[in-house]
Amino acid sequence: MALIVQKYGGTSVADLDHIKRVADRVKAIYDQGNQIAVVVSAMAGVTDQLVQWVREIETKQSNGEYDTVVSTGEQVTVGLLAIALQALGVPARSWLGWQVPFETNCFYGSARITNVKSEGIAGCLAKGEVPIVAGFQGISPEGRITTLGRGGSDTSAVALAAALNADRCDICTDVNGVFTADPRIVPGAQKLDKITYEEMLEMASQGAKVLQTRSVEMAMKHNVTLRVISSFLDSGGTFVLGEENIVEQEKISGVTYSCEEAKVTLVSVSDKPGTAAALFGPLAEAGINVDMIVQNIAEDGKSTDMTFTVPRSDLQKALSVIESNSIKLSFKRVDSDPNVAKISVIGVGMRSHAGVAGTMFSALAEKGINIQVISTSEIKISVLISEEYAELAVRSLHAAYGFDAE
């Protein structure tokens, strides 16, 4: 008998027919003698509607009322799925985030889980019941409902699996696993049977939409075995594991892209100690995440050009922060470009294989694609290019690393 936590996202519980299909899947696992806890999101489109209603009244998220409203979608789903299971003869009970509880901090709209008191869920499982748990929501030290941000149900499921010491956590979605590239762009993309936490974390942070970054971080921290699997198939999927569980690593595991970046360049910034802190400190205080950074020293050694990327949605905010600190930074001008794309090749096999960067640069050069910025880590190489070449770059790199021939 295994203890399994399964998470179903909005597309998996999009309507009553989908919810009934999920109930059938859960019943099949339950009938095999397994213990199963289910974490669900709101039905597709519901959270978007709730957010829109809040913003039509108040553009700012204030005092947790935003969380009170947008968390209600999951309450509907847990109740409906519990009813559907009961109709199939499976004892089930719905649980809201505050009932578990998922304890969080007070950052309303983007709260982080600080603790999961799983005794109630464990007791439910011990009685032979199936707990249906609302993802995305928790409770603050002030006793108020909090939400974890978009994709937060993934994190809820992993946190619950860790607290219960579950055998695995299934993330059931609309794709049957993690692929070497986006199948919508690369028809020959291959499904990976296994991938490491580090690779999945890089893929999630570099544009892959399969898992939320924070959920992968938590799985790696607590050594929770993840399986990404289709909500509509009973087999296959991709296991996300520790590197020690994968015998032989391929050089590259995947090619990802993100068209949600914007490039900012400060031209002729004074090259002196404290300049970088004066730039990136205020950006961090404004909640703007800076990614790729390149600095070029001028020939006179007195000035430098500083180029970096920020989320495209934060570009105007970043430019305002820079302008408000212009006297301290002392630059000639600011250039910005929202029409860029970040392309990344990822794989822990880079540690033991040479030539990965050369293959990437040669493949892009053959297609006439100019590289604007380069960023590297131990298991990732990312380049910034013009957005119009994003799909061509992904397809070219996928072929260059031999995935198309498999």
Secondary structure, 3 states (H helix, E strand, C coil): CCEEEEEECCCCCCCHHHHHHHHHHHHHHHHCCCEEEEEECCCCCHHHHHHHHHHHHCCCCCCCHHHHHHCHHHHHHHHHHHHHHHHCCCCEEEECCCCCCEEECCCCCCCCEEEECCHHHHHHHHCCCEEEEECCEEECCCCCEEECCCCHHHHHHHHHHHHHCCCEEEEEECCCCEECCCCCCCCCCCEECEEEHHHHHHHHHCCCCCCCHHHHHHHHHHCCCEEEEECCCCCCCEEEECHHHCCCCCCCCEEEEEEEEEEEEEEEEECCCCHHHHHHHHHHHCCCCCCCEEEEECCCCCEEEEEEEEEHHHHHHHHHHHHHCHHHHCCCEEEEEEEEEEEEEECHHHHCCCCHHHHHHHHHHHCCCCCCEEEEECCEEEEEEEHHHHHHHHHHHHHHCCHHHC
